[in-house]
Structure formats: C-alpha cells, structure tokens
Amino acid sequence: MKENRRIIKVLIAISFLFVAMLTYLMYFNLFVADDVLDKKLESQQWETKSFQNRGKIYDRKGELVAETVSEGDVTKRAYPYGRLFSHVVGYCVRYKGTYHLEKVYNDELVAGDRNMIFQNVNVQGKDLTLTINADFQQYVYDRLNGKKGAVVALAPKTGEVLAMVSLPDFDPETVGDNMNSQEDFLYARAFNWTYPPGSTFKILTAAAAYENGMQGRIFNDTGGFVKDELKIPNAGGKAYGEISLEDGFRVSSNQVFGEVAYELGPEKMKDIAKRFGLDTTMGGDIQMKMSTVGYKDKKMFDTDCPNVGIGQGEVEVTPLHMAMICATIANDGKMMQPYLVKEVSYDGKSIGKAKAKELRQPITKECADYIGEMMVDVVENGTGTRAQISGITVAGKTGTAENSGEDHAWFVGYAPAENPQIAVAVVLENDGTSGGGAAAPIASRVINEYLENYGIK
C-alpha cells in the first residue's frame, strides 16, 4: 500500500514538471524568442560594423602597420609589414579574437558606441601611433638572422620602446582556427618568455654590494665559489687570484659575485631583486610576464644566494625587463615604464599622447654611476669588447646562462655612456655561445644604427 502511494507521488511530480516545461516553451515562443533573436542579430551587427570601422595603427613616422580591408564580401584585418610587427601589434581575426596591442587597445580601436552604430552612423575607430620606427625595427629583425630569441631597445629617459623583436614569429594575417594555441611562436620572447639572466644579473648584485660598502673589496679568486656541497666554477674554470670587486665585474667572476651574494644573504638579495621589479607587475600597455627570483613563497637559504647572485638558480627574467634594468642604470637609477603607443588620434587629430612615467627608483644616482663605470670597463677591457663602437662609449654586461639545453647568450648595454639615448637587451635562446661572443656584436650594431640614423644628432 505504502509502495503504491510512493509511485503515485512520483508520477504526480513528473506530470507537474512536464506541464511546467510545456508552459515555459509556449511562453518562450510567444514572448521571448523574437527578442532573443533580435539581440543575437544586434550583437552580430555590432561585431560586423565595429570590425569594419576598426582604427588603423601606424609606426612612428606614419607608415601603416595595421588596417581593415574589404575583399569582395570579406572584411579582414591587414598587416602590411607581415611578421615584422607580429609580436608588437598582435592580431585581430574574426572568430579567433585579438592579441597584444589589438587586444590592449580594443576599446580605442573599435568604432563608436552601440547607439551610433544602430542609427547607421558610420563611426570610425580611433587610430594608434607606435613608438617604433618600422625601418629600425626591420634592421633589428635582420640582426637576429632567424635565431630564436629577442632584442629589445628602449629610450632610457622615457621608456619608449624603440624596437622589439621576438623570434620565432608568425604571419598575423594567417592566424587560423587550425593553429595550436600552445604553439611557442605565439609567445613573444621579448616580454612573454622568461630566461635565467646569467651574469647580466650581476648588475643587481653589484648594486647591493655598493649599498653595503663592498666597493674596492679584494677577493682571492681560485677559480670558482665553493661552500660545502655547492660549487660554482668561473667560466672555463679560470682563476684570477687577488682581484677587486670591480675587476670581478669586468671579467665576470662567478667566485667574486658568489661570495658577495653569500655575504649579503637572502633578505638583501631578495630586496634588491624586488626593488628592480622582480616578483611585481609592471602595468602599462605591454602584457609583460612577471620576472621572478623564485623565493616569493618559499624560504631562501644562504646557500641559494650565490646562484641567485650570478643570475642562475631560480631567477627568471624577460628580455624586456633586463632592458629596463639596463635603462635604469643609464637613467640615474630611475626605472621608467615601457610603452608602445605614443599617440591616439581620431579623424586625423590627436586626442591623447603618452607621457613618460617613472615606475620606481631602485637605486641612487651615485650607485647607478658606479655600476655604469663598471659597465663601460666591461666593454672597453672585459668580456664585452665585441660591443665596442668607434667614437662612442658603450656601457654593457655580458651573460651566458645555463639551462637544461644549450646555454643562452645575453648582452645588455646602453650608449653613449655620457648621455644615454638607447638601452638594449639581446638574448639568443639555446645558442650554445657566450654573451660576449654572440649577443654583444648584435647589440653593438643595433646601438650604432640607432645613433647614426634615428637618435638625437
């Protein structure tokens, strides 16, 4: 008897749900369906018209870098320079979405508001002008010669990006649905990819050493840092004997900077890294991956410090960030926010220009001058001699970073040392060469080209 009652209750509940569903379907078809369809069509109309009227993007001298074109019934985004700006401008592809500047500045590039579009007002989106000159970008691109890696050039006093090249790259007009979203060419080596910085990080360690009164300190270099189980050899195992901190910077002694970092200890090493922007976000119009020192959420021990001090261990930085660090030394210890868009305009008239923004001042001018002098010595007498330019004083630091594959070759530098106009970072990924041998000559050519043809005369 009880079992029959349960069955009856279940049948009543099912019948009630069935009637409710029928009632909702009738209501939807009579009162809602047309409105939903209208909204869907409205959304499609908005997407189509806003895509068609999307603003243009120009290089620094007014050359067209991105525009919307119509080919028959097809409207698409066109990129006259192809791959050259693929990791700067990004892409805007129907049904695929947007990437980098096309995404960051989407609100400015998209035309008008909904009301104006549905009143059939043909409103054009705003235009962008880049900080990059296409001719200089091409020159930098060619210097990489197809090698995997990145080159970044900044104006130290303003943060303007003068050139930014990442390889491998892609053709923004052929980004299709069959493309794997995990393909590594989609990640800009310049700002979305991190590397161990190797000895370029000794710039930060030297800054902490200066702040703790170590300048002029003499070390007995026996060929490498040794502490219990930890062994960090100099390049080629070379021993320098009695050597000053400054000479250790010039020859890039791992023993000297391992000892410095060990003496400074975890808190001071983490502090100098944080002040230079590691483990922090940068903001601005570049969607930059965070550089890290690797000990934000776990304890850093004394024996971790020597590897950190020479840019190994758990230190990871983007090439853009290393260019910013180099530019900080060139700019009296002030770190500027990098930016790619110098102006936004509408109907040919400027409606906004970028302003230089100081992010932080991690070190004093005196400390920056001290490091700058050592960087000049590196290029004139040390590991960076292949970055020399006749008649121009170049300051720089080499780096050869170990990793699971072949070594990465690094060089960061700026010039002229007396009045810096350009700061450059070069990394050659898994190149298996030294920073002084492979990356420094590229930086030298890039700096020289800029100063000869694009810098202040």
C-alpha positions in Angstrom: 0.0 0.0 0.0 2.8 2.4 1.0 4.7 1.4 -2.1 1.7 2.4 -4.3 1.4 5.8 -2.7 5.1 6.5 -3.4 4.6 5.6 -7.1 1.6 7.9 -7.3 3.6 10.8 -5.7 6.4 10.3 -8.2 4.0 10.2 -11.2 2.3 13.4 -10.0 5.7 15.2 -9.6 6.8 14.0 -13.1 3.4 15.2 -14.6 3.9 18.6 -12.8 7.4 19.0 -14.3 6.2 18.1 -17.8 3.3 20.6 -17.6 5.7 23.3 -16.3 8.2 22.6 -19.2 5.4 22.8 -21.8 4.1 26.1 -20.3 7.7 27.6 -20.4 8.2 26.5 -24.0 4.9 28.1 -25.0 5.8 31.3 -23.2 9.3 31.4 -24.7 8.0 31.0 -28.3 5.2 33.5 -27.8 7.0 36.3 -25.9 10.8 35.8 -25.7 12.1 34.1 -28.9 11.9 37.2 -31.1 13.6 39.3 -28.5 16.5 36.8 -28.2 16.8 36.6 -32.0 16.9 40.4 -32.2 19.6 40.6 -29.6 21.7 37.9 -31.4 21.3 39.8 -34.7 22.1 43.1 -32.9 25.2 41.5 -31.5 26.3 40.2 -34.9 25.6 43.6 -36.5 27.6 45.3 -33.7 30.5 42.9 -34.3 30.5 43.3 -38.0 30.3 47.1 -38.1 32.8 47.6 -35.3 35.2 45.3 -37.1 34.8 47.1 -40.4 35.4 50.5 -38.8 38.3 49.4 -36.6 41.0 52.1 -36.3 44.4 52.0 -38.0 47.8 51.5 -36.5 50.8 53.5 -37.7 54.5 53.3 -37.0 56.4 56.3 -35.5 56.8 58.0 -38.9 53.2 57.4 -40.1 53.6 54.2 -42.1 50.6 52.0 -42.0 51.1 48.9 -39.8 47.5 47.6 -39.5 44.2 48.4 -41.2 40.9 46.8 -42.1 40.3 46.0 -45.7 37.4 44.5 -47.7 38.0 41.9 -50.4 34.6 41.2 -52.0 32.2 40.2 -49.3 35.1 39.5 -46.8 36.3 42.1 -44.4 39.5 41.4 -42.6 42.5 42.9 -40.8 45.5 43.5 -42.9 49.1 43.9 -41.8 51.3 45.5 -44.5 54.6 44.6 -42.7 53.6 41.0 -42.1 55.7 39.2 -39.5 57.8 42.3 -38.6 55.2 43.6 -36.0 53.5 40.3 -35.2 54.6 40.3 -31.5 54.1 44.1 -31.2 50.7 44.8 -32.8 49.5 41.2 -32.5 46.4 40.3 -34.5 42.6 40.8 -34.8 41.0 37.8 -36.5 37.2 37.3 -36.8 36.2 34.3 -34.7 39.7 34.0 -33.4 40.0 37.1 -31.2 42.6 39.7 -30.6 46.2 39.6 -29.3 48.6 42.1 -27.8 48.0 45.8 -28.8 45.0 44.8 -30.8 43.6 43.5 -27.6 45.0 46.0 -25.1 43.6 49.0 -27.2 40.5 47.2 -28.4 38.2 49.8 -26.8 40.0 52.6 -28.6 40.2 50.8 -31.9 36.6 49.7 -32.0 34.2 52.2 -33.6 31.8 54.3 -31.6 29.0 53.0 -29.3 26.0 50.8 -30.0 23.5 53.6 -30.3 25.5 55.4 -33.0 26.0 52.1 -34.9 22.3 51.2 -34.9 21.5 54.7 -36.0 23.6 53.8 -39.1 26.2 56.4 -38.2 29.4 55.3 -39.8 31.8 56.0 -36.9 35.5 55.2 -37.4 37.5 53.8 -34.6 40.5 55.7 -33.1 44.0 55.3 -34.6 47.2 54.4 -32.8 50.7 55.6 -33.5 53.6 53.4 -32.2 56.9 54.5 -30.6 58.7 52.2 -33.1 60.1 53.2 -36.5 59.5 50.4 -39.0 62.8 50.8 -40.7 64.7 50.5 -37.4 62.5 47.5 -36.4 63.4 45.9 -39.7 67.1 46.5 -39.1 66.9 44.9 -35.6 64.9 42.0 -37.0 67.6 41.3 -39.6 70.3 41.3 -37.0 68.7 38.3 -35.3 69.1 36.5 -38.6 66.4 33.9 -37.8 67.8 32.9 -34.5 65.4 32.1 -31.7 65.5 34.8 -29.1 64.7 38.5 -28.7 66.1 42.0 -29.0 64.6 45.0 -27.1 65.7 48.6 -27.4 64.4 51.3 -25.1 64.8 55.1 -24.7 66.2 55.2 -21.1 64.8 58.6 -20.1 61.2 58.0 -21.3 60.6 54.2 -21.5 59.6 54.4 -25.2 60.1 51.1 -27.0 62.4 51.8 -29.9 62.4 48.3 -31.3 61.1 44.9 -30.0 61.7 41.7 -32.0 60.9 38.2 -30.9 61.7 35.0 -32.9 60.1 32.7 -33.8 57.2 34.9 -35.0 54.1 34.4 -37.1 52.1 35.9 -40.0 49.2 37.8 -38.3 47.0 37.5 -41.5 47.1 33.7 -41.5 46.4 33.1 -37.8 43.7 30.4 -38.2 41.5 28.0 -36.3 43.8 25.1 -37.0 46.6 26.8 -35.1 47.5 25.2 -31.8 47.1 27.8 -29.0 50.1 26.3 -27.3 52.5 26.9 -30.2 55.6 28.6 -28.8 55.7 31.1 -31.6 52.6 32.8 -30.2 54.6 33.8 -27.1 56.7 36.9 -27.6 60.2 36.0 -26.4 60.7 39.7 -25.6 58.1 40.0 -22.9 56.1 36.8 -22.6 59.0 34.4 -22.1 61.5 34.3 -19.2 65.1 33.1 -19.1 67.8 32.8 -16.5 69.7 36.1 -17.0 73.2 34.7 -16.2 75.8 37.2 -15.4 73.7 40.2 -16.6 72.1 39.8 -13.2 75.4 40.8 -11.6 74.3 44.4 -12.2 71.8 43.9 -9.3 74.3 42.1 -7.1 76.8 44.9 -7.7 74.2 47.4 -6.7 73.6 45.6 -3.4 77.3 45.3 -2.9 77.7 49.1 -3.3 74.9 49.8 -0.9 76.7 47.6 1.7 80.1 49.2 1.3 81.8 46.5 -0.6 83.3 48.7 -3.4 87.1 48.2 -3.6 86.9 44.9 -1.7 89.7 42.4 -2.6 88.9 38.7 -3.2 91.2 35.7 -3.7 89.7 34.1 -6.8 90.8 30.4 -7.0 88.6 29.6 -10.0 85.1 29.3 -8.5 82.8 29.6 -5.5 82.9 26.6 -3.1 80.8 26.2 0.0 80.2 22.7 1.4 78.5 20.8 -1.4 77.9 23.9 -3.5 80.4 24.5 -6.3 80.1 27.3 -8.9 83.1 27.5 -11.3 84.2 30.5 -13.2 83.8 30.3 -17.0 86.4 27.8 -18.1 87.5 27.4 -14.5 89.8 30.4 -14.8 91.4 31.6 -11.5 92.1 35.4 -11.3 94.0 35.4 -8.0 93.7 38.7 -6.0 91.0 40.7 -7.6 88.8 43.6 -6.7 85.0 43.6 -6.8 85.2 46.0 -9.8 87.7 43.7 -11.7 85.5 40.8 -10.9 82.6 42.6 -12.6 84.8 43.3 -15.6 85.9 39.6 -16.1 82.5 38.3 -14.8 84.0 36.3 -11.9 81.4 33.8 -10.5 83.5 33.3 -7.4 83.6 37.0 -6.6 79.9 37.5 -7.1 79.0 34.2 -5.4 80.9 35.4 -2.3 79.3 38.8 -2.4 75.8 37.3 -2.7 76.5 34.8 0.1 77.7 37.5 2.4 74.7 39.7 1.6 72.3 36.9 2.5 68.7 36.1 1.4 66.9 39.2 2.6 69.2 41.7 0.9 69.3 39.6 -2.3 65.5 39.4 -2.4 65.3 43.1 -1.5 67.4 44.3 -4.4 65.6 42.0 -6.8 62.2 43.3 -5.7 63.3 46.9 -5.9 64.3 46.3 -9.6 60.8 44.9 -10.2 61.1 41.2 -9.9 58.1 39.4 -8.4 56.0 42.5 -9.3 53.7 43.5 -12.1 54.7 46.4 -14.4 51.4 47.6 -15.8 51.3 49.8 -19.0 50.3 48.7 -22.5 52.7 45.7 -22.7 51.2 42.5 -21.3 54.6 41.5 -19.7 55.1 38.2 -18.0 56.4 38.7 -14.4 60.1 38.2 -13.8 60.8 36.2 -10.7 63.5 35.5 -8.2 61.9 32.2 -7.2 61.6 32.7 -3.5 58.5 34.8 -3.1 56.5 32.0 -1.5 59.3 29.8 0.0 62.3 30.3 2.2 65.6 31.3 0.6 68.7 29.9 2.3 72.2 31.3 2.5 73.4 28.7 0.0 70.8 29.8 -2.5 72.3 33.3 -2.7 75.4 32.5 -4.7 73.4 31.1 -7.6 70.9 34.0 -7.4 73.8 36.5 -7.3 75.1 35.3 -10.7 71.7 35.1 -12.3 71.2 31.3 -12.1 69.2 29.1 -9.8 65.6 30.2 -9.7 66.0 33.6 -11.2 63.9 34.1 -14.4 63.5 37.4 -16.3 62.1 38.6 -19.6 64.4 40.4 -22.1 62.2 43.5 -21.8 62.8 43.5 -18.1 66.6 43.2 -18.5 66.4 46.1 -20.9 64.5 48.1 -18.3 67.2 47.3 -15.7 69.9 48.4 -18.1 68.0 51.6 -18.8 67.7 52.2 -15.1 71.5 52.4 -14.8 71.6 54.7 -17.8 68.8 56.9 -16.3 70.5 57.8 -12.9 68.8 54.9 -11.1 65.2 55.7 -12.2 63.2 52.9 -13.9 60.7 54.1 -16.5 57.6 52.2 -17.6 58.0 50.9 -21.1 55.3 51.8 -23.6 54.5 51.1 -27.3 51.8 53.6 -28.2 52.9 57.2 -28.3 49.6 58.8 -29.5 45.9 58.1 -30.0 44.1 60.1 -32.7 40.6 60.4 -34.2 39.8 61.7 -37.6 43.4 62.8 -38.1 43.5 64.8 -34.8 45.5 63.9 -31.7 43.3 63.1 -28.7 46.0 61.8 -26.4 49.8 61.5 -26.1 51.7 59.1 -23.9 53.6 60.6 -21.0 56.8 59.2 -19.5 56.1 57.5 -16.2 58.6 56.7 -13.5 57.8 53.3 -12.0 60.4 53.4 -9.2 63.9 54.4 -8.2 65.5 51.2 -7.0 69.0 52.8 -6.5 70.6 56.2 -6.1 72.2 58.2 -8.9 75.6 57.5 -7.1 75.0 53.8 -7.2 73.9 54.0 -10.9 77.1 56.0 -11.8 79.3 53.4 -10.0 77.7 50.5 -11.9 77.8 52.5 -15.2 81.5 53.0 -14.8 82.0 49.2 -14.4 79.8 48.5 -17.4 82.0 50.8 -19.5 85.0 48.9 -18.3 83.4 45.6 -19.3 83.1 46.9 -22.9 86.5 48.6 -23.1 88.6 45.9 -21.3 86.5 42.9 -20.3 84.1 40.3 -21.6 82.1 42.8 -23.7 84.8 44.1 -26.1 82.8 43.0 -29.1 80.2 45.6 -28.3 82.6 48.4 -28.9 81.7 51.2 -31.4 84.3 53.5 -32.8 83.9 57.0 -31.3 81.1 56.0 -29.0 81.4 55.0 -25.3 79.3 51.9 -24.7 78.4 50.5 -21.3 77.4 46.9 -21.1 77.3 43.5 -19.3 77.6 40.0 -20.9 75.9 36.9 -19.7 75.9 33.2 -20.5 73.0 31.5 -18.8 73.0 27.8 -18.2 69.7 25.8 -18.5 68.6 22.3 -19.4 69.6 22.7 -23.0 72.3 24.7 -24.7 73.4 28.0 -23.0 71.5 31.3 -23.6 73.8 34.1 -24.8 73.0 37.5 -23.2 74.1 41.1 -23.6 72.7 44.3 -22.1 74.1 47.8 -22.8 73.5 51.4 -23.4 75.1 54.4 -25.2 76.5 56.9 -25.4 77.6 56.4 -21.8 77.8 60.1 -21.2 74.3 60.9 -22.5 72.4 57.6 -23.0 69.9 57.6 -25.8 69.3 53.8 -26.2 69.4 50.8 -23.9 69.4 47.3 -25.5 68.9 43.7 -24.3 69.8 40.8 -26.6 69.2 37.1 -25.8 69.9 34.2 -28.1 68.0 31.2 -26.9 69.8 27.9 -26.6 72.5 29.4 -28.9 75.3 27.5 -27.1 77.6 30.5 -27.4 78.8 33.2 -24.9 77.1 36.5 -24.5 80.3 38.4 -25.3 80.9 36.4 -28.4 77.4 36.3 -30.0 75.0 38.7 -28.3 77.4 41.7 -27.8 78.0 42.2 -31.6 74.3 42.3 -32.3 73.8 44.9 -29.6 76.7 46.9 -31.0 75.2 47.0 -34.5 71.7 47.9 -33.1 73.1 50.7 -31.0 75.3 52.1 -33.7 72.4 52.0 -36.3 70.1 53.9 -33.9 72.6 56.5 -33.0 73.6 57.1 -36.6 70.1 57.2 -38.2 67.5 57.7 -35.5 68.9 59.2 -32.4 69.4 62.9 -31.4 72.0 64.4 -33.6 
